[in-house]
Amino acid sequence: MKKFLDDNFILQTKTAQTLYHEHAKHMPIIDYHCHLNPKEVADDKKFENLTQIWLYGDHYKWRAMRTNGVDEAYCTGKKSDWEKFEKWAETVPHTIRNPLYHWTHLELKTAFGIEKILGPKTAREIYEEASEKLKTNDYSTRNILRKYKVEVVCTTDDPVDSLEHHKKIWSDGFEVKVLPAWRPDKAMAVESPVKFNTYLDQLAQVSGKNIGTYNDLLDALEIRHEFFHKNGCRLSDHGLETMYADDYTDTEVKGIFNKIRGGAMLDHVEISKIKSALLYELGILDHKRGWVQQFHVGALRNNNTRLFNLLGPDTGFDSIGDWNMAIPMSKLLDRLDTTNKLAKTILYNLNPRDNELIATMIGNFQDGSVPGKIQYGSGWWFLDQKDGMIKQMNALSNLGLLSRFVGMLTDSRSFLSYPRHEYFRRILCNLLGNDVENGEIPDDMELLGNMVENICYNNAKNYFSFNEVKI
């Protein structure tokens, strides 16, 4: 019987162990999509205790705690940090076979050297030991990034953001590149005229461009896109239910914009047409500046109206949706490709039924200009667990080139989430190791070792060209 979380955790064969320990383990990290707060890096923040760095804002843990019968006061409410942690510790034993169990203990081990199993009996000693360490300079946000050998962090930022914190990080000379990523979802959120117009007023103010027409909106977005580029941004990201690629005319879109700018509600057809137009125009901007565009599709958000009204978005009430993806996805990518303005693109699905759909879709738009120009993104959100990552890599292997994959990201709000890269790397090495042991691929450690190193780091380094960023 193997010991839980030993050095060969998940690595079932000698080949897998060799691939991980000699090739994957020591590779640096490029975290090209996350939700870390850049202000906390700019301030080199130190957290007062384990609850603050672990439970504040972590809707994964909140969902588990609620499922375990924990009252909301211990999740997002006003209970003390210790009381919240105590309830999390009571929940952890019930998360066995959920990735939270693995992540929790990987984080304790790699960040703090704590190998005890977290539960009610060990909660106080683990909380106190970790919290004392967090108060030291070794556990400031910048030193945590150094500890995990992170080279690049791409945060998630709205076009109206000032990027002041990114500027400070850069001016401080911090060796880890903390770069913005453009997330223009609010510029497409036309379902609510009041919220949309309020946002456009903000956009007008920061861009210095009065937004009275549809063309004014495009000009304002162009101004902010250029501003982001000058401040190190090289990626965009879209959080969408599905792709939008309806047919439309300029006259139609301008009329729809005038209608909503005047405060009127749009119907479903109008919403889809203007979203289609904006998504295309944003893709043109990304191509113009040589960015990578990312599409995260398939989330059914804010399902619980009562708790959404009480707590707001991103608090743990989202799930997998089931929109039709293939036709609009193909149409949008083809629309951009037709005029040779399709940027490097990463597609992420939330519904596992779409794995093979995306794995085959990316092959339609590879053009030989860049290895892996169109990427099938790593298992995302509900799929960034062992089974989800294996299925994603199997689909990519069967229908594309796993060797050109740009690998893992954290997609997290926590500075302690970097062991997710280790988790991914172990799963990758085990997948390849099993194939070797089964005689399905050659026992060629030079070939496979290079492949592992590329997927863990080199492919992303070459794909994103972050080394070229100078501010």
Order of alpha helices (4+ residues) and beta strands (2+ residues): alpha-beta-alpha-alpha-alpha-alpha-alpha-alpha-alpha-beta-alpha-beta-alpha-alpha-beta-alpha-alpha-beta-beta-alpha-beta-alpha-beta-alpha-beta-alpha-alpha-alpha-alpha
